[in-house]
């Protein structure tokens, strides 16, 4: 996942912007900055967000128990589908019990937030054969993060793999695929999967999606 990284020079930090329920104007500014920082991609699903996705959801709070008492490092912009999936999972009693446990709230990936550093994330989680898996089998922080956001669960798993199959069907060369994706921003959804499958670098196209 490319869009969980946080910036130490974020405008949210420099302007000391803090999310609070009822502060509609300031909250919208925070969401707009997050969209720019994430190049208009959903932080949780790597889906390119259209205008509806960018404005339909509120600021996402990674750890919901910190809402209204958190900061930039708990804020993300996510698509409607990701928001619904996480909300649905959080309302499940079994899942909610897990989230509230010391295991997730105090000990593992929620402190420290290793995934907010690009190099740390890449050294601990890899994408292979359609799934996100820990680099080390005994890395329980990485395993919990993958489970927490449902990266290998339905419907996200099928949506990501179907997108790759659709692109495969065109039988493009690497250059042809790059030019094709360049013309349609929505096609760049799931860039980690695309880069892994087709061996191309999408950094240029991602950075232009602002």
N, C-alpha and C positions, 0 to 999 in steps of 0.2 A: 504494500500500500504506500503510495507516493505522497499522500496529502495529509498525513498525520504530523509531519514535521512542524515544529514551532520556530519562530524567528525571534532572536534576542533583540532585534531592532524594530519589532512590530510597532506600527502606529498606535495600536491599542495600548501598548505599554507606554510609549512616549507621551501619549495624551491622557494617560491614566484613566482609560475608559473602563467602567465596571458595569456589568449587567445587573439590573434590578427590575423586578416585576413592576409594571406600570410606567417605566421610563421609556415610552415608545420611541421617541426620537433617538435617544442615545443607543438603545438596543438595535435600532435599524442601522445606525452608523457602524456598530460593532459587526453586524451581519455583513454589511457591504465590504468592510475591510477583510473579513474572513474569506469572502468570495474571491476577492482579488488575490489574496495570499495563496489560496488553493487553486488559482487559475480556473475558477468556476467548476471545479470538480468536487463531487461529494467525498468528504474525508473518509467515510466508512466503506463505501461501495466502489469508489473510483468511476462513478458514472458522471459523464459530462452533464451539468445541470443547465436546463433551458431556463427561460425567463420565469416560468411557473415555479420550477423547483427553487430558484434563487430567492423568491419572495414568499413562497407558500409556508415555509417552516420558520419557526423562531430560532434564535441561537440555540444550538445543541450543547447540552452540558454532559460531558463524558461521564462524569460521576454525578448522577442525579441527586445524590444526598448532599452535595455541596452547593446546589443551586441557591442563588442569592447570598452566598457566602464564599464565592469563588473568584477566579481571575482568568486572565487570558489563556492560561495553560489548561483550563478546563473547557474552553470554548471551541466549537467547530461549526462549520456550515455543512449541512447534510441534505441529501435529496429527500423527497417525500417518502419514497420506498424505504430508505434506511431509517428514517424517523419512525415510521409505522412498525417496522420489524423490531427495532430496539424497544419501542414502547410496548409492543405485544409481548415480547420476551420478558420484559420487566414486570408485566402484570401477572405472569405465570408464577404461582406460589413457589414451586420447586426452584425455579430460576431465581426468583426474588430472594429466597432464603440463601442461595449461594452468593448472590451479589452482596448481601448484607453481612456475610461471614467475615471474620477477621482475615481469612485467606485472601479474599479479593480486595477488601477495603484497606488493609493495613500492611500486609506482608509482601504480596506479589506485585503484579505489574502496575498497580495504581500508585505505588510509591517505591522506587522512583519511576517516572514515566519514560522508560527507556525508548519507547517507540517514537518519541518526539524528536529524537536525534536520528538523522538519516543513516549515518554509519552504524550506529548501534542496532537499528532495526534490520538493516541488510545483513549484519553479521549474525543475527539470531533467528530471523524468519526468512524462509525462501519459498518461492512459488515454483511448483514442479508438477507436471502432469495434471494440471487443472485444480490443484489445491495448494493452500498455504500450510506449511508445516514448519516446526522448529528445526533449526540447524542441528541442535543437539537433542537427543531423545529425552534427556533428563531436565530440559529447560522448561520448568513448569510455569514460569512467568509468561513465556511465549505461548505455551499451550493455552493458558487461561485467557490471554488476549484474543487469540483466534476464536476460542469458544464464546467469549464475551460479546464479540461483534458478529458472530455467526458467519464467518467468511466461507466456510465450507458447507453451510446449511442451505436448504431450500427456502425461498425460491432463488436466492442469489447465485448459488452454485450453477443451476441450470441456465439462468440468464447469461451468466458470464461465458459458459461453455458454448451456448448456442450462438453467441455473438462471434466467437472464434470460428465456429463451424461455418457461419455465414461468410466470413471473410475468406476462409479457405476455399469456399466454392467458386470464388472469382478466379482462382489460379493465377494470381498476379505474381510478377517478379517483385523483389524487395522494393525497387524504385517505383514500380507501378503502384504498389500498395501504399507507399509513402505519399505519392501524389494524389491517390484516391482519398486517403484520410485527410489530406490537407484541404480538400474541397468540402468536407462535411464534418463539422466539429463533433456531432453526436457519435460518429463512427469511431472516435478516439476513446470512447468509454472503455474501461478495463485496460488501460495502457500497460500495466505490468504483465497481464496475460498476453497481450499482443506482442510485446517485446520478446517475451519468453518463447512464444510459438514461432514467430517469423524472423527473429534475429535482427530486428531493426531498432534504432534509437529514436524515440519519439520526443526527446527533450525539447527540440526546436518547436514542434507543433504544440506541445503542452504550454510552453512559455508564451506562445502567441495567443492563447485562449483567454484573454483578459478584456 
